[in-house]
Amino acid sequence: MDLRAIGMGLAFALMWSSAFTSARMIVADAPPLAALSLRFFVSGLIGVGIALAAGQSWRLNRAQWRATLIFGLCQNALYLGLNFVAMQWVQASVASIIASTMPLMVAGLGWAVFRDRVRPLGLIGLIAGVLGVAIIMGARLQGGVDPVGMALCFAGALALSIATLSVRGASSGGNVMMIVGLQMFVGAAILAVASALWEPWVVHWSPRLIGAFAYTTLIPGVLATWVWFRLVARIGAIKAATFHFLNPFFGVAIAALVLGERLGLMDLIGVAVIAMGILAVQLSKQG
């Protein structure tokens, strides 16, 4: 792995982890589902525009359309939708920690459902990840964190894990950026309907809301996605996924720095254990 790949991986992890903090700012002043639907619509326009400029086609094969629909539903509508709703009640650091367990869920479900081989190092990583989550959630529940919000975050991470396993190899036919853009439109449509049915549309306009929305749309929404696909093309998906072990650290650090969220000793210990578990799982796949 060369220095450029390391730089790209660090940039991706930093941008991806920052989304929870900007989302926390958004839901403080706007209905979460409506805001997320609008974000996906704008990101979809940008993504499809980039794809068309790069000469990519609307004509996807069956596996790619399946991936577009599944990710639009599971990643955008369920994973991010549930996280946005949950962050009305839980801190950005809690949401980012729970979301960071997704690679562990994927490995665990792959072993349980698809009988994927798990090496001893990977098994140690899974156990460590569960232990880290238990440490943090036990301390947070004693501190009065909202259990419903936590449950929504876990449900979202599980939905994305299932989607990741169900669309294996779907990007092999090219048109990757087109798929990225179109699945954002799917998420935007689903969330727009959900918002119309269940949310009061009240927005408290402020410079912070506008800035957080623009940042979330352009940086984690589009730029981080582009960097991720460039990174995967450069070093492969398994090695690239190793950078996910940084997400718990970056997520809590950004929330503490920008939002002033307080972290306890058990939070820091749990984050370290989860991060090492994710790293162990990813390194076991490279063996």
Disulfide bonds with the S-S distance in Angstrom:
none
